[in-house]
Amino acid sequence: MISILNRIRRKLSLKLSFGIMLFLIAVFIVSLGILFIRSRQMVRDEAMSRAEQELDNIVMRVNGMMNEVETATMTAEWHLTDDQLQPDSLLYFARRIVSMNPNFDGCSISMEPNYFPQIGRCFSVYAYHKGDSVVANFEDPYEYFDKVYYKTPVMLGKPSWVEAYAEDITGKVSEEFDDLIVSFGVPLYNSKRNVIGVISTDLSMPWLSEVISAYKPYPNAYSIMLGADGQYLIHPDTAKLMKKTIFSDADTKNNQDLITLGHDMVSGNSGMLSVNIRGKQCLVLYKSLKRAPWSIALVCPESDILAGYTKLLFILIPLLVFGLLVILAFCLNVITSMVTPINELTDKLSYITHGHYDEPIERTTRRDVIGRLQNNFAEMQESLSKQINSLQEVNTATEKLNNELAEASAEARKADESKIEFLKDVTHQIRTPLNIINGFTQVLRDDAEALPKEEVETIVDTMQTNAINMNRMINMLLVAANSDKNVKINVMEEVNVHELVETMVYLYANNPPYTVDLITDVRLLDTFTVKSNREFLGKALVELLYNAKKFTTDGHVKLTVRAVGITVVFVVEDTGPGISEETQARLFDNFEKGNIFDEGLGMGLPTCRQMIRMIGGELKFDATYKEGSRFIVVIPNSRGEVELR
């Protein structure tokens, strides 16, 4: 052993080979260690992403089913007017809900005590699936008033989901898992807004469990669903359903992570947690259902997640050992052949190795490989000296250019973000009235004959209101789109002020919202005209009056017109809530709204100011008016322009 070490010390090639080998081993261990750790994290992240996607699919599917139940139930409740509340009609609606929705377990309509005196104290109908057919019956009298599906919506006074319970089709309490259901109950009201009953639609928990369990990103993964108190609503072990909670199922000493998971899920949080379940480390992703106090979790064993990674280790380790041996043999051979002539260049290369790029290396007349190598190094030194000087200049210029590019990139990114947010807002503001119009169009198409005339008129008014709002938004977008295109308009039209005001009064009275009346005060002769553009002036005044009416629920909205010197002044004031000082500073900025939750695009006032300026006038806000809001429009009364502060 000592002789081998002495031989290695005497042989530079062996020292270099083993030194490189040891270095490579260290580098490989560190690099592969980092690689393995990173790979494990990437595998875990990919698994998390995959599991999160599956969990999102589960939640989306469950929310979709709950939405179907809510929509069907609320639609039936909407149709159940006073004249429809007859025994046969209630049976018809219960049957219709179940027959049109094959995924529903059943539907019951239960009335308040003695609602039908001729029938008795209790009256309820129940429809349910039986094979491929739908069975709808008048239920035998029983005290259903304390049942959770009836009591909960009545106590809350609003539609609500109730906790899971087990009942057979006769209404009797059951302990069978196949009878486990959840219900969505909607209280029924008469014309006096008194509760007269409850319509309740059921979903089968076994069927819901099958739907949720179909999503399995890994062979041994499974899903669970917890109720408001942590009870198991869905679990692969059906013996735990409705009998155990996640807290009673956990050992308080050894399963703190499981208890933490339970508290997080019951609190309605979403996230991910590593949990030890029955001795297996599992990755649990969980998300709450916003429609009901339930939470869904996807449990993925880490052994499944890292199965491919584990197999990879058994392949890479033998390959690594073999590769290191090959590298050792190659290094020994190459270094032995190269070390001898390189030694002669050591002193000559010391200049460069010490960073003295400006000190030249002398040339040689030798023609062998060492001579050529030395001359090449001399040329390299000269080139390095020139290149380093050039690089310093380039680096300075590049740094300056990079700073400019970074500023330009930030501005471009900010512009893109503003554009995206604006497009989202426009899409939402236009899609909302379109959805309302489309929904009422379907109602009129399907149930026009069954609807009272008053409801039809209300629906038509609502559709007209949303159509008007959508048209208003589109007009604002068109004006804003053309604002920077040097659009030329005719400002020499003869506009009769009294006729213009009468038009404003008509549009104000016939367009929503219908809040307070418009007061006008025109201090001009009936024949008084002004040279301007009727369309742009009218649109600006309509928008100002619309804003005043929208925010004024009590008091008045007033339009005053008077001539002041060579100008005509239009004043629009209201007794609404007014505008805060903070909002006044950005009142005429595009896409700015006093409240981000208000309807609109935040373009009304900027568009008004743009149109007024295009006809040679100005729009300003009167901050001295404290009873509400006051806007002043000033336009020239001749061909001259007017300037205001």
Secondary structure, 3 states (H helix, E strand, C coil): CHHHHHHHHHCHHHHHHHHHHHHHHHHHHHHHHHHHHHHHHHHHHHHHHHHHHHHHHHHHHHHHHHHHHHHHHHHHHHHCCHHHCCHHHHHHHHHHHHHHCCCCCEEEEEECCCCCCCCCCCCEEEEEEECCEEEEEECCCCCCCCCHHHHHHHHHCCCEECCCEEECCCCCECCCHHHEEEEEEEEEECCCCCEEEEEEEEEEHHHHHHHHHCCCCCCCCEEEEECCCCEEEECCCHHHCCCCECCCCCCCCCCHHHHHHHHHHHCCCCEEEEEEECCEEEEEEEEEECCCCEEEEEEEEHHHHCHHHHHHHHHHHHHHHHHHHHHHHHHHHHHHHHHHHHHCCHHHHHHHHCCCCCCCCCCCCCCCHHHHHHHHHHHHHHHHHHHHHHHHHHHHHHHHHHHHHHHHHHHHHHHHHHHHHHHHHHHHHHHHHHHHHHHHHHHHHHHCCCCCHHHHHHHHHHHHHHHHHHHHHHHHHHHHHCCCCCCCCCCCEEEEHHHHHHHHHHHHHHCCCCCCCEEEEECCCCCCEEEECHHHHHHHHHHHHHHHHHCCCCCCEEEEEEEECCEEEEEEEECCCCCCHHHHCCCCCCCCCCCCCCCCCCCHHHHHHHHHHHCCCEEEECCCCCCCEEEEEEEECCCCCCCCC
